[in-house]
């Protein structure tokens, strides 16, 4: 066997070994993420944070590890750290709509409304049917007093997800504020197909505010 072939074989062995280590690291990271999610479910947030950090250290390109790290930092009221983690998640996985959405929620909680809008728009760009991001986008516009833009975002949210009750609530409240009783009641009727209890609450709210 020639020296060139020996070196080629050695290169193949090294590549296979490196690939094996990568697979092992990812499997280990996935275990840490699963453990972290269970700890977070039990409200053991400091322990969950440690598990997600171990996952990210084992597999730096694992978007899910950074995403859950961001969620935990947010729950611990550590917005700056949450933003760093969410940014790492979307860097690892550029079409991670949920990470963009959570990034936007964190910015909004910090009062950084322009940054929040940018993050929500990115979420919708990569996943046009992301009703949660559209709903949140409407909330930002509503906080600015921009009813028209809020209505656009919320109507789009219910068009992509007709059973999304939080957006019906926001729409009904806005229409009641605008004294648009018929439109508010139409929304109650639409929601009735998916959530009778919530639709009934919104109907009572509308009638209580604007009369039968």
Backbone as JSON, one array per atom type, in Angstrom:
{
  "sequence": "XXXXXXXXXXXXXXXXXXXXXXXXXXXXXXXXXXXXXXXXXXXXXXXXXXXXXXXXXXXXXXXXXXXXXXXXXXXXXXXXXXXXXXXXXXXXXXXXXXXXXXXXXXXXXXXXXXXXXXXXXXXXXXXXXXXXXXXXXXXXXXXXXXXXXXXXXXXXXXXXXXXXXXXXXXXXXXXXXXXXXXXXXXXXXXXXXXXXXXXXXXXXXXXXXXXX",
  "N": [[0.86, -1.2, 0.0], [0.62, 2.18, -0.9], [2.16, 5.22, 0.39], [0.5, 7.46, 0.04], [-2.08, 6.35, -0.11], [-2.24, 5.3, 2.46], [-2.22, 7.64, 4.01], [-4.59, 8.74, 3.06], [-6.45, 6.86, 4.01], [-6.05, 7.17, 6.75], [-6.95, 9.75, 7.04], [-9.65, 9.38, 6.5], [-10.39, 7.77, 8.65], [-9.96, 9.54, 10.79], [-11.85, 11.49, 10.16], [-14.2, 10.02, 10.39], [-14.08, 9.42, 13.1], [-14.29, 11.98, 14.2], [-16.85, 12.66, 13.35], [-18.3, 10.78, 14.75], [-17.85, 11.66, 17.36], [-19.18, 14.1, 17.23], [-21.83, 13.27, 16.86], [-22.21, 11.94, 19.29], [-21.91, 14.08, 21.06], [-24.11, 15.63, 20.35], [-26.22, 13.92, 21.0], [-25.85, 13.76, 23.74], [-26.25, 16.44, 24.37], [-28.94, 16.72, 23.7], [-30.08, 15.16, 25.68], [-29.49, 16.7, 27.92], [-31.03, 18.95, 27.32], [-33.62, 17.86, 27.41], [-33.72, 17.11, 30.11], [-33.47, 19.63, 31.23], [-35.84, 20.89, 30.37], [-37.74, 19.42, 31.78], [-37.02, 20.07, 34.41], [-37.53, 22.83, 34.33], [-40.27, 22.75, 33.99], [-40.99, 21.95, 36.48], [-40.49, 24.2, 37.86], [-37.9, 24.51, 38.75], [-35.77, 26.49, 38.13], [-33.1, 27.46, 38.21], [-31.62, 25.11, 38.19], [-32.51, 24.09, 35.77], [-31.45, 25.98, 34.03], [-28.74, 25.41, 34.26], [-28.64, 22.9, 33.04], [-29.37, 23.51, 30.4], [-27.24, 25.12, 29.72], [-25.17, 23.28, 29.79], [-25.94, 21.71, 27.64], [-25.66, 23.54, 25.5], [-22.93, 23.94, 25.63], [-21.98, 21.42, 24.98], [-22.96, 21.14, 22.41], [-22.64, 23.61, 20.5], [-23.93, 24.61, 18.24], [-26.57, 23.97, 18.47], [-29.69, 24.96, 18.18], [-32.01, 24.64, 19.74], [-31.08, 24.33, 22.33], [-30.05, 26.88, 22.98], [-32.4, 28.34, 22.64], [-34.1, 27.37, 24.71], [-32.52, 28.1, 26.82], [-32.74, 30.85, 26.61], [-35.51, 31.16, 27.13], [-35.56, 30.39, 29.81], [-33.89, 32.27, 31.06], [-35.49, 34.5, 30.6], [-37.71, 33.91, 32.17], [-36.51, 34.07, 34.61], [-36.25, 36.73, 34.89], [-34.12, 37.96, 33.53], [-33.45, 39.7, 31.19], [-31.41, 40.68, 29.4], [-29.61, 38.55, 29.19], [-31.35, 36.68, 28.17], [-31.91, 37.73, 25.63], [-29.39, 37.5, 24.41], [-29.21, 34.71, 24.27], [-31.44, 34.01, 22.66], [-30.69, 35.27, 20.3], [-28.47, 33.73, 19.64], [-29.76, 31.37, 19.12], [-31.26, 31.94, 16.77], [-29.17, 32.52, 15.13], [-27.98, 30.06, 14.85], [-30.07, 28.7, 13.72], [-31.61, 30.06, 11.3], [-34.31, 30.19, 10.46], [-35.94, 30.01, 12.67], [-38.75, 30.59, 13.9], [-40.15, 30.73, 16.38], [-38.13, 31.46, 18.13], [-37.48, 34.03, 17.22], [-39.91, 35.22, 17.84], [-40.0, 35.02, 20.67], [-37.78, 36.56, 21.22], [-38.74, 39.02, 20.4], [-40.82, 39.37, 22.3], [-39.29, 39.64, 24.6], [-37.84, 41.98, 24.09], [-40.02, 43.74, 23.96], [-40.99, 43.65, 26.58], [-38.94, 44.99, 27.78], [-39.39, 47.5, 26.97], [-38.43, 48.17, 24.51], [-39.65, 48.85, 21.83], [-39.39, 49.21, 19.03], [-37.36, 47.41, 18.36], [-38.69, 45.11, 19.1], [-40.79, 44.99, 17.23], [-39.27, 44.56, 14.92], [-38.24, 41.99, 15.44], [-40.62, 40.46, 15.58], [-41.56, 40.76, 12.97], [-39.58, 39.4, 11.58], [-40.07, 36.84, 12.5], [-42.55, 36.34, 11.31], [-41.83, 36.55, 8.69], [-40.24, 34.29, 8.23], [-42.01, 32.35, 8.95], [-44.96, 32.54, 7.82], [-47.48, 31.84, 8.87], [-47.39, 32.22, 11.58], [-49.2, 32.76, 14.08], [-48.94, 33.63, 16.72], [-46.81, 35.47, 16.68], [-47.87, 37.4, 14.96], [-50.04, 38.23, 16.48], [-48.68, 39.34, 18.69], [-47.33, 41.37, 17.38], [-49.47, 43.01, 16.69], [-50.16, 43.81, 19.28], [-48.02, 45.48, 19.98], [-48.34, 47.59, 18.12], [-50.84, 48.47, 18.97], [-50.2, 49.43, 21.48], [-48.86, 51.69, 20.76], [-50.93, 53.21, 19.95], [-51.72, 52.9, 17.41], [-54.21, 51.98, 15.84], [-55.05, 51.08, 13.31], [-52.89, 49.66, 12.18], [-52.64, 47.72, 14.15], [-55.08, 46.37, 13.89], [-54.74, 45.28, 11.32], [-52.64, 43.44, 11.76], [-53.78, 41.73, 13.7], [-56.08, 40.79, 12.39], [-54.89, 39.36, 10.37], [-53.7, 37.43, 11.92], [-55.88, 35.89, 12.91], [-56.76, 34.98, 10.5], [-54.84, 33.19, 9.65], [-54.87, 31.46, 11.74], [-57.65, 30.46, 12.76], [-58.71, 29.69, 15.24], [-57.52, 31.05, 17.31], [-57.82, 32.25, 20.27], [-56.74, 34.42, 21.97], [-56.28, 36.55, 20.16], [-58.82, 37.14, 19.21], [-59.92, 38.2, 21.52], [-58.38, 40.57, 21.8], [-59.13, 41.89, 19.44], [-61.93, 42.21, 19.8], [-61.97, 43.86, 22.09], [-60.76, 46.17, 21.03], [-62.6, 46.87, 19.01], [-64.84, 47.37, 20.58], [-63.93, 49.57, 22.02], [-63.9, 51.35, 19.93], [-66.54, 51.66, 19.52], [-67.8, 49.87, 17.82], [-70.02, 47.88, 17.62], [-71.39, 45.85, 16.11], [-69.35, 44.65, 14.64], [-67.77, 43.65, 16.7], [-69.5, 41.75, 17.81], [-69.76, 40.01, 15.65], [-67.23, 38.87, 15.64], [-67.34, 37.5, 18.06], [-69.23, 35.57, 17.38], [-67.78, 34.18, 15.44], [-65.7, 33.12, 16.96], [-67.15, 31.39, 18.52], [-67.32, 28.93, 17.26], [-65.02, 27.64, 17.97], [-64.34, 28.08, 20.67], [-66.46, 28.07, 22.99], [-66.9, 28.99, 25.63], [-65.08, 31.16, 25.96], [-65.98, 32.8, 23.9], [-68.52, 33.41, 24.84], [-67.89, 34.94, 27.08], [-66.71, 37.17, 25.87], [-68.87, 38.09, 24.4], [-70.64, 38.85, 26.47], [-69.08, 40.86, 27.54], [-69.04, 42.72, 25.44], [-71.79, 43.37, 25.13], [-72.27, 44.34, 27.68], [-70.73, 46.63, 27.62], [-71.62, 48.1, 25.4], [-74.33, 47.75, 25.21], [-77.37, 45.82, 24.61]],
  "CA": [[0.0, 0.0, 0.0], [1.44, 3.38, -0.99], [2.01, 6.18, 1.49], [-0.65, 8.32, -0.23], [-3.29, 5.64, 0.29], [-2.23, 5.21, 3.92], [-2.65, 8.93, 4.54], [-6.02, 8.88, 2.74], [-7.19, 6.02, 4.96], [-5.97, 7.81, 8.07], [-7.85, 10.9, 7.01], [-11.01, 8.88, 6.6], [-10.59, 7.3, 10.04], [-10.09, 10.72, 11.64], [-13.14, 12.13, 9.86], [-15.25, 9.18, 10.98], [-14.0, 9.58, 14.55], [-14.81, 13.31, 14.51], [-18.29, 12.59, 13.15], [-18.83, 10.02, 15.87], [-17.85, 12.53, 18.55], [-20.24, 15.09, 17.03], [-23.11, 12.6, 17.13], [-22.27, 11.69, 20.73], [-22.13, 15.37, 21.72], [-25.49, 16.05, 20.12], [-27.09, 13.05, 21.79], [-25.69, 14.2, 25.13], [-26.89, 17.75, 24.48], [-30.39, 16.5, 23.68], [-30.45, 14.67, 27.01], [-29.45, 17.85, 28.83], [-32.19, 19.79, 27.02], [-34.8, 17.16, 27.93], [-33.67, 17.24, 31.57], [-33.73, 21.03, 31.55], [-37.27, 21.17, 30.17], [-38.47, 18.82, 32.91], [-36.73, 20.9, 35.59], [-38.25, 24.09, 34.18], [-41.68, 22.45, 34.22], [-41.16, 21.85, 37.94], [-40.1, 25.51, 38.4], [-36.52, 24.48, 39.24], [-35.21, 27.24, 37.01], [-31.64, 27.53, 38.28], [-31.13, 23.8, 37.76], [-32.81, 24.0, 34.34], [-30.47, 26.84, 33.36], [-27.48, 24.68, 34.22], [-28.76, 21.84, 32.04], [-29.34, 24.11, 29.05], [-25.87, 25.58, 29.48], [-24.38, 22.08, 29.46], [-26.32, 21.33, 26.28], [-25.04, 24.49, 24.58], [-21.48, 23.7, 25.65], [-21.75, 20.16, 24.25], [-23.32, 21.3, 20.99], [-22.85, 25.06, 20.36], [-24.81, 24.92, 17.12], [-27.9, 23.42, 18.72], [-30.57, 26.1, 18.4], [-32.97, 24.35, 20.8], [-30.43, 24.56, 23.62], [-30.02, 28.32, 23.18], [-33.78, 28.8, 22.77], [-34.56, 27.08, 26.06], [-31.72, 28.94, 27.7], [-33.37, 32.16, 26.56], [-36.78, 31.09, 27.85], [-35.31, 30.31, 31.25], [-33.41, 33.6, 31.48], [-36.64, 35.4, 30.59], [-38.52, 33.59, 33.36], [-35.74, 34.52, 35.77], [-36.16, 38.2, 34.78], [-32.77, 38.3, 33.08], [-33.71, 39.96, 29.76], [-30.2, 40.83, 28.58], [-29.11, 37.2, 28.92], [-32.34, 36.02, 27.3], [-31.71, 38.25, 24.27], [-28.18, 36.86, 23.89], [-29.51, 33.31, 23.97], [-32.34, 33.94, 21.5], [-29.9, 35.63, 19.12], [-27.66, 32.56, 19.29], [-30.68, 30.36, 18.55], [-31.59, 32.27, 15.37], [-27.92, 32.43, 14.37], [-27.79, 28.64, 14.55], [-31.2, 28.24, 12.89], [-32.18, 31.34, 10.86], [-35.76, 30.17, 10.25], [-36.53, 29.63, 13.96], [-39.77, 31.62, 14.14], [-40.47, 30.85, 17.8], [-37.05, 32.2, 18.78], [-37.68, 35.44, 16.89], [-41.07, 35.69, 18.6], [-39.6, 35.21, 22.06], [-36.88, 37.71, 21.22], [-39.61, 40.19, 20.37], [-41.49, 39.51, 23.6], [-38.31, 40.13, 25.58], [-37.62, 43.4, 23.79], [-41.23, 44.49, 24.32], [-41.01, 43.75, 28.05], [-37.92, 45.97, 28.16], [-39.78, 48.8, 26.44], [-37.76, 48.39, 23.23], [-40.74, 48.5, 20.92], [-38.92, 49.13, 17.65], [-36.65, 46.13, 18.24], [-39.71, 44.06, 19.2], [-41.45, 44.91, 15.93], [-38.33, 43.93, 13.99], [-38.17, 40.55, 15.72], [-41.89, 39.85, 15.19], [-41.62, 40.73, 11.51], [-38.7, 38.32, 11.14], [-40.78, 35.59, 12.78], [-43.6, 36.18, 10.3], [-41.17, 36.38, 7.39], [-39.79, 32.91, 8.07], [-43.19, 31.48, 9.08], [-46.1, 33.45, 7.64], [-48.65, 31.45, 9.65], [-47.07, 32.31, 13.01], [-50.25, 33.61, 14.66], [-48.46, 34.23, 17.96], [-46.02, 36.65, 16.35], [-48.8, 38.4, 14.42], [-50.79, 38.75, 17.62], [-47.78, 40.2, 19.45], [-47.1, 42.55, 16.55], [-50.63, 43.86, 16.9], [-50.09, 44.37, 20.63], [-47.09, 46.61, 19.96], [-48.98, 48.7, 17.42], [-51.92, 48.96, 19.84], [-49.57, 50.2, 22.56], [-48.51, 52.97, 20.15], [-52.15, 53.9, 19.56], [-51.91, 52.71, 15.96], [-55.3, 51.0, 15.72], [-55.13, 50.53, 11.96], [-51.85, 48.63, 12.04], [-52.98, 46.64, 15.08], [-56.16, 45.61, 13.26], [-54.17, 44.51, 10.21], [-51.88, 42.3, 12.3], [-54.69, 40.8, 14.39], [-56.94, 40.12, 11.39], [-54.06, 38.36, 9.7], [-53.48, 36.33, 12.88], [-57.03, 34.97, 12.92], [-56.93, 34.38, 9.18], [-53.95, 32.03, 9.55], [-55.23, 30.53, 12.82], [-59.0, 30.9, 13.13], [-59.12, 29.32, 16.6], [-56.58, 31.67, 18.26], [-58.67, 33.06, 21.14], [-56.17, 35.7, 22.44], [-56.43, 37.62, 19.18], [-60.24, 37.53, 19.21], [-60.09, 39.07, 22.69], [-57.81, 41.88, 21.48], [-59.96, 42.51, 18.41], [-63.2, 42.62, 20.39], [-61.71, 45.02, 22.96], [-60.53, 47.34, 20.19], [-63.86, 47.27, 18.35], [-65.69, 47.96, 21.62], [-63.4, 50.92, 22.26], [-64.29, 52.17, 18.76], [-68.01, 51.63, 19.47], [-68.18, 49.08, 16.65], [-70.69, 46.77, 18.27], [-71.7, 44.75, 15.19], [-68.11, 43.95, 14.3], [-67.36, 42.9, 17.89], [-70.39, 40.58, 17.94], [-69.39, 39.08, 14.58], [-66.04, 38.15, 16.1], [-67.82, 36.56, 19.08], [-69.86, 34.46, 16.65], [-66.71, 33.39, 14.78], [-64.98, 32.37, 18.0], [-68.07, 30.39, 19.08], [-67.05, 27.64, 16.62], [-63.81, 27.04, 18.52], [-64.22, 28.22, 22.12], [-67.77, 28.59, 23.4], [-66.8, 29.71, 26.9], [-64.42, 32.45, 25.74], [-66.88, 33.6, 23.07], [-69.6, 33.9, 25.7], [-67.32, 36.02, 27.91], [-66.54, 38.34, 25.02], [-70.22, 38.57, 24.08], [-71.12, 39.56, 27.66], [-68.28, 42.09, 27.66], [-69.49, 43.64, 24.41], [-73.13, 43.82, 25.48], [-72.15, 45.15, 28.89], [-70.13, 47.93, 27.31], [-72.32, 48.84, 24.34], [-75.76, 47.51, 25.26], [-77.89, 44.68, 23.84]],
  "C": [[0.89, 1.24, 0.0], [1.18, 4.32, 0.18], [0.78, 7.06, 1.3], [-1.94, 7.66, 0.22], [-3.38, 5.52, 1.81], [-2.73, 6.51, 4.53], [-4.13, 9.17, 4.26], [-6.86, 8.09, 3.72], [-7.2, 6.63, 6.35], [-6.9, 9.01, 8.15], [-9.29, 10.48, 7.15], [-11.35, 8.42, 8.0], [-10.79, 8.49, 10.97], [-11.43, 11.42, 11.42], [-14.28, 11.35, 10.49], [-15.28, 9.34, 12.5], [-14.6, 10.93, 14.97], [-16.33, 13.32, 14.38], [-18.97, 11.84, 14.29], [-18.91, 10.86, 17.13], [-18.96, 13.57, 18.44], [-21.6, 14.49, 17.35], [-23.29, 12.36, 18.62], [-22.57, 12.99, 21.48], [-23.57, 15.83, 21.56], [-26.46, 15.22, 20.95], [-27.05, 13.45, 23.26], [-26.39, 15.53, 25.35], [-28.41, 17.61, 24.51], [-30.89, 15.99, 25.03], [-30.48, 15.82, 28.01], [-30.66, 18.76, 28.6], [-33.46, 19.16, 27.59], [-34.87, 17.28, 29.46], [-34.01, 18.67, 31.99], [-35.2, 21.39, 31.41], [-38.09, 20.61, 31.32], [-38.24, 19.63, 34.19], [-37.49, 22.23, 35.52], [-39.74, 23.89, 34.43], [-41.99, 22.39, 35.71], [-40.75, 23.14, 38.65], [-38.72, 25.5, 39.05], [-35.65, 25.17, 38.18], [-33.69, 27.33, 37.04], [-31.02, 26.22, 37.79], [-31.36, 23.61, 36.25], [-31.79, 24.8, 33.53], [-29.14, 26.11, 33.21], [-27.51, 23.58, 33.17], [-28.69, 22.4, 30.62], [-27.94, 24.63, 28.71], [-24.96, 24.39, 29.13], [-24.68, 21.64, 28.03], [-25.64, 22.24, 25.25], [-23.53, 24.31, 24.52], [-21.14, 22.44, 24.86], [-21.95, 20.34, 22.75], [-23.65, 22.77, 20.73], [-23.8, 25.45, 19.23], [-26.22, 24.42, 17.29], [-28.86, 24.55, 19.11], [-31.52, 25.88, 19.58], [-32.38, 24.6, 22.18], [-30.43, 26.05, 23.94], [-31.42, 28.89, 23.39], [-34.29, 28.58, 24.19], [-33.78, 27.84, 27.11], [-32.34, 30.34, 27.77], [-34.69, 32.19, 27.31], [-36.58, 31.12, 29.36], [-34.79, 31.63, 31.8], [-34.58, 34.58, 31.56], [-37.5, 35.17, 31.83], [-37.82, 34.03, 34.64], [-35.55, 36.04, 35.79], [-34.74, 38.66, 34.47], [-32.83, 38.58, 31.56], [-32.47, 40.07, 28.89], [-29.62, 39.47, 28.21], [-30.06, 36.43, 28.0], [-32.14, 36.45, 25.85], [-30.47, 37.61, 23.64], [-28.47, 35.42, 23.44], [-30.42, 33.18, 22.74], [-31.59, 34.3, 20.21], [-29.01, 34.47, 18.68], [-28.53, 31.48, 18.65], [-30.97, 30.67, 17.08], [-30.33, 32.31, 14.5], [-27.67, 30.99, 13.96], [-28.87, 28.13, 13.6], [-31.99, 29.47, 12.43], [-33.69, 31.35, 10.62], [-36.52, 29.75, 11.51], [-37.53, 30.71, 14.38], [-40.07, 31.82, 15.62], [-39.38, 31.63, 18.55], [-37.15, 33.69, 18.48], [-38.85, 36.01, 17.7], [-40.7, 35.96, 20.06], [-38.62, 36.37, 22.21], [-37.7, 39.0, 21.23], [-40.33, 40.43, 21.68], [-40.54, 40.08, 24.65], [-38.02, 41.6, 25.35], [-38.82, 44.24, 24.23], [-41.32, 44.69, 25.82], [-40.01, 44.77, 28.56], [-38.27, 47.38, 27.68], [-39.1, 49.15, 25.13], [-38.7, 47.99, 22.1], [-40.29, 48.37, 19.47], [-38.21, 47.8, 17.41], [-37.64, 44.96, 18.28], [-40.42, 43.88, 17.86], [-40.56, 44.2, 14.92], [-38.27, 42.43, 14.18], [-39.46, 39.84, 15.3], [-42.0, 39.73, 13.67], [-40.73, 39.63, 10.94], [-39.37, 36.97, 11.37], [-41.81, 35.3, 11.69], [-42.99, 35.95, 8.92], [-40.77, 34.92, 7.17], [-40.94, 31.92, 8.24], [-44.44, 32.33, 9.01], [-47.34, 33.1, 8.44], [-48.39, 31.47, 11.15], [-48.04, 33.28, 13.68], [-49.78, 34.31, 15.93], [-47.68, 35.51, 17.7], [-46.89, 37.76, 15.79], [-49.61, 39.04, 15.54], [-49.92, 39.74, 18.42], [-47.46, 41.49, 18.69], [-48.25, 43.54, 16.7], [-50.61, 44.53, 18.26], [-49.15, 45.57, 20.69], [-47.73, 47.82, 19.29], [-50.09, 49.32, 18.27], [-51.35, 49.84, 20.96], [-49.12, 51.58, 22.07], [-49.74, 53.83, 19.86], [-52.42, 53.81, 18.08], [-52.94, 51.6, 15.73], [-55.32, 50.33, 14.35], [-54.12, 49.41, 11.77], [-52.12, 47.44, 12.95], [-54.06, 45.75, 14.47], [-55.64, 44.74, 12.12], [-53.47, 43.26, 10.73], [-52.81, 41.27, 12.93], [-55.6, 40.07, 13.4], [-56.15, 39.05, 10.63], [-53.83, 37.16, 10.62], [-54.65, 35.36, 12.87], [-57.3, 34.36, 11.56], [-56.04, 33.15, 9.02], [-54.23, 31.0, 10.63], [-56.58, 30.94, 13.39], [-59.43, 30.58, 14.56], [-58.27, 30.0, 17.67], [-57.32, 32.69, 19.12], [-58.04, 34.38, 21.61], [-56.36, 36.85, 21.46], [-57.89, 38.07, 19.07], [-60.49, 38.49, 20.37], [-59.6, 40.48, 22.36], [-58.66, 42.62, 20.45], [-61.28, 43.02, 18.99], [-63.01, 43.86, 21.27], [-61.53, 46.29, 22.12], [-61.82, 47.81, 19.52], [-64.84, 47.87, 19.36], [-65.24, 49.38, 21.92], [-63.81, 51.88, 21.15], [-65.8, 52.22, 18.57], [-68.54, 50.87, 18.25], [-68.8, 47.76, 17.12], [-70.91, 45.58, 17.32], [-70.45, 43.95, 14.85], [-67.64, 43.12, 15.49], [-68.19, 41.63, 18.04], [-70.12, 39.55, 16.85], [-68.19, 38.24, 14.98], [-66.41, 37.13, 17.18], [-68.44, 35.33, 18.42], [-68.81, 33.57, 16.0], [-65.98, 32.53, 15.8], [-65.83, 31.24, 18.57], [-67.81, 29.0, 18.5], [-65.91, 26.89, 17.31], [-63.75, 27.04, 20.05], [-65.49, 28.89, 22.64], [-67.67, 29.44, 24.66], [-66.17, 31.09, 26.71], [-65.3, 33.37, 24.9], [-68.01, 34.19, 23.9], [-69.12, 35.05, 26.58], [-67.2, 37.31, 27.1], [-67.88, 38.94, 24.61], [-70.77, 39.38, 25.26], [-70.38, 40.89, 27.84], [-68.78, 43.15, 26.67], [-70.87, 44.23, 24.76], [-73.11, 44.7, 26.72], [-71.61, 46.53, 28.61], [-70.97, 48.76, 26.35], [-73.83, 48.62, 24.32], [-76.2, 46.38, 24.34], [-78.33, 45.11, 22.45]]
}
